[in-house]
Amino acid sequence: MITATQMYEEVRRVGDGLIRLEAKLDALGAADRDVDTRLADHEGRLRRLEAGRWPLPAVGALTGIAGLIAGVAPLISR
């Protein structure tokens, strides 16, 4: 037979476990918000880096075309 004292101790132990579990869940929620913030920061930084790199291939292509034109121009003008 379970006494009232044993029942009280069990309920109290379960309540203490729930309090610890709630604290851990709160910590996980805070960590999740931190990860979201860092991910948004990294995403923005990557987009800025990608946006700054587009002129390099364009400059290379234009230089190649200019060299081709400079090389072909004397052959055409003869």
Distance bins in CASP14 RR format, pairs under 12 A and 6 or more apart:
PFRMAT RR
TARGET T0000
AUTHOR 0000-0000-0000
RMODE 2
METHOD distances of the structure
MODEL  1
1 7 0 0 0 0 0 1 0 0 0 0 0
2 8 0 0 0 0 0 1 0 0 0 0 0
2 9 0 0 0 0 0 1 0 0 0 0 0
2 10 0 0 0 0 1 0 0 0 0 0 0
2 11 0 0 0 0 0 1 0 0 0 0 0
3 9 0 0 0 0 1 0 0 0 0 0 0
3 10 0 0 0 0 0 1 0 0 0 0 0
4 10 0 0 0 0 0 1 0 0 0 0 0
4 11 0 0 0 0 0 1 0 0 0 0 0
5 11 0 0 0 0 0 1 0 0 0 0 0
5 12 0 0 0 0 0 1 0 0 0 0 0
6 12 0 0 0 0 0 1 0 0 0 0 0
6 13 0 0 0 0 0 1 0 0 0 0 0
7 13 0 0 0 0 0 1 0 0 0 0 0
7 14 0 0 0 0 0 1 0 0 0 0 0
8 14 0 0 0 0 0 1 0 0 0 0 0
8 15 0 0 0 0 0 1 0 0 0 0 0
9 15 0 0 0 0 0 1 0 0 0 0 0
9 16 0 0 0 0 0 1 0 0 0 0 0
10 16 0 0 0 0 0 1 0 0 0 0 0
10 17 0 0 0 0 0 1 0 0 0 0 0
11 17 0 0 0 0 0 1 0 0 0 0 0
11 18 0 0 0 0 0 1 0 0 0 0 0
12 18 0 0 0 0 0 1 0 0 0 0 0
12 19 0 0 0 0 0 1 0 0 0 0 0
13 19 0 0 0 0 0 1 0 0 0 0 0
13 20 0 0 0 0 0 1 0 0 0 0 0
14 20 0 0 0 0 0 1 0 0 0 0 0
14 21 0 0 0 0 0 1 0 0 0 0 0
15 21 0 0 0 0 1 0 0 0 0 0 0
15 22 0 0 0 0 1 0 0 0 0 0 0
16 22 0 0 0 0 0 1 0 0 0 0 0
16 23 0 0 0 0 0 1 0 0 0 0 0
17 23 0 0 0 0 1 0 0 0 0 0 0
17 24 0 0 0 0 1 0 0 0 0 0 0
17 25 0 0 0 0 0 1 0 0 0 0 0
18 24 0 0 0 0 0 1 0 0 0 0 0
18 25 0 0 0 0 0 1 0 0 0 0 0
19 25 0 0 0 0 0 1 0 0 0 0 0
19 26 0 0 0 0 0 1 0 0 0 0 0
20 26 0 0 0 0 0 1 0 0 0 0 0
20 27 0 0 0 0 0 1 0 0 0 0 0
21 27 0 0 0 0 0 1 0 0 0 0 0
21 28 0 0 0 0 0 1 0 0 0 0 0
22 28 0 0 0 0 0 1 0 0 0 0 0
22 29 0 0 0 0 0 1 0 0 0 0 0
23 29 0 0 0 0 0 1 0 0 0 0 0
23 30 0 0 0 0 0 1 0 0 0 0 0
24 30 0 0 0 0 0 1 0 0 0 0 0
24 31 0 0 0 0 0 1 0 0 0 0 0
25 31 0 0 0 0 0 1 0 0 0 0 0
25 32 0 0 0 0 0 1 0 0 0 0 0
26 32 0 0 0 0 0 1 0 0 0 0 0
26 33 0 0 0 0 0 1 0 0 0 0 0
27 33 0 0 0 0 0 1 0 0 0 0 0
27 34 0 0 0 0 0 1 0 0 0 0 0
28 34 0 0 0 0 0 1 0 0 0 0 0
28 35 0 0 0 0 0 1 0 0 0 0 0
29 35 0 0 0 0 1 0 0 0 0 0 0
29 36 0 0 0 0 1 0 0 0 0 0 0
30 36 0 0 0 0 0 1 0 0 0 0 0
30 37 0 0 0 0 0 1 0 0 0 0 0
31 37 0 0 0 0 0 1 0 0 0 0 0
31 38 0 0 0 0 0 1 0 0 0 0 0
32 38 0 0 0 0 0 1 0 0 0 0 0
32 39 0 0 0 0 0 1 0 0 0 0 0
33 39 0 0 0 0 0 1 0 0 0 0 0
33 40 0 0 0 0 0 1 0 0 0 0 0
34 40 0 0 0 0 0 1 0 0 0 0 0
34 41 0 0 0 0 0 1 0 0 0 0 0
35 41 0 0 0 0 0 1 0 0 0 0 0
35 42 0 0 0 0 0 1 0 0 0 0 0
36 42 0 0 0 0 0 1 0 0 0 0 0
36 43 0 0 0 0 0 1 0 0 0 0 0
37 43 0 0 0 0 0 1 0 0 0 0 0
37 44 0 0 0 0 0 1 0 0 0 0 0
38 44 0 0 0 0 0 1 0 0 0 0 0
38 45 0 0 0 0 0 1 0 0 0 0 0
39 45 0 0 0 0 0 1 0 0 0 0 0
39 46 0 0 0 0 0 1 0 0 0 0 0
40 46 0 0 0 0 0 1 0 0 0 0 0
40 47 0 0 0 0 0 1 0 0 0 0 0
41 47 0 0 0 0 0 1 0 0 0 0 0
41 48 0 0 0 0 0 1 0 0 0 0 0
42 48 0 0 0 0 0 1 0 0 0 0 0
42 49 0 0 0 0 0 1 0 0 0 0 0
43 49 0 0 0 0 0 1 0 0 0 0 0
43 50 0 0 0 0 0 1 0 0 0 0 0
44 50 0 0 0 0 1 0 0 0 0 0 0
44 51 0 0 0 0 1 0 0 0 0 0 0
45 51 0 0 0 0 0 1 0 0 0 0 0
45 52 0 0 0 0 0 1 0 0 0 0 0
46 52 0 0 0 0 0 1 0 0 0 0 0
46 53 0 0 0 0 0 1 0 0 0 0 0
47 53 0 0 0 0 0 1 0 0 0 0 0
47 54 0 0 0 0 0 1 0 0 0 0 0
48 54 0 0 0 0 0 1 0 0 0 0 0
49 56 0 0 0 0 0 1 0 0 0 0 0
50 56 0 0 0 0 0 1 0 0 0 0 0
52 58 0 0 0 0 0 1 0 0 0 0 0
52 59 0 0 0 0 0 1 0 0 0 0 0
53 59 0 0 0 0 0 1 0 0 0 0 0
54 60 0 0 0 0 0 1 0 0 0 0 0
54 61 0 0 0 0 0 1 0 0 0 0 0
55 61 0 0 0 0 0 1 0 0 0 0 0
55 62 0 0 0 0 1 0 0 0 0 0 0
55 63 0 0 0 0 0 1 0 0 0 0 0
56 62 0 0 0 0 0 1 0 0 0 0 0
56 63 0 0 0 0 0 1 0 0 0 0 0
57 63 0 0 0 0 0 1 0 0 0 0 0
57 64 0 0 0 0 0 1 0 0 0 0 0
58 64 0 0 0 0 0 1 0 0 0 0 0
58 65 0 0 0 0 0 1 0 0 0 0 0
59 65 0 0 0 0 0 1 0 0 0 0 0
59 66 0 0 0 0 0 1 0 0 0 0 0
60 66 0 0 0 0 1 0 0 0 0 0 0
60 67 0 0 0 0 0 1 0 0 0 0 0
60 68 0 0 0 0 0 1 0 0 0 0 0
61 67 0 0 0 0 0 1 0 0 0 0 0
61 68 0 0 0 0 0 1 0 0 0 0 0
62 68 0 0 0 0 0 1 0 0 0 0 0
62 69 0 0 0 0 0 1 0 0 0 0 0
63 69 0 0 0 0 0 1 0 0 0 0 0
63 70 0 0 0 0 0 1 0 0 0 0 0
64 70 0 0 0 0 1 0 0 0 0 0 0
64 71 0 0 0 0 0 1 0 0 0 0 0
64 72 0 0 0 0 0 1 0 0 0 0 0
65 71 0 0 0 0 0 1 0 0 0 0 0
65 72 0 0 0 0 0 1 0 0 0 0 0
66 72 0 0 0 0 0 1 0 0 0 0 0
66 73 0 0 0 0 0 1 0 0 0 0 0
67 73 0 0 0 0 1 0 0 0 0 0 0
67 74 0 0 0 0 0 1 0 0 0 0 0
68 75 0 0 0 0 0 1 0 0 0 0 0
68 76 0 0 0 0 0 1 0 0 0 0 0
69 75 0 0 0 0 0 1 0 0 0 0 0
69 76 0 0 0 0 1 0 0 0 0 0 0
69 77 0 0 0 0 0 1 0 0 0 0 0
70 76 0 0 0 0 0 1 0 0 0 0 0
70 77 0 0 0 0 0 1 0 0 0 0 0
71 77 0 0 0 0 0 1 0 0 0 0 0
72 78 0 0 0 0 0 1 0 0 0 0 0
END
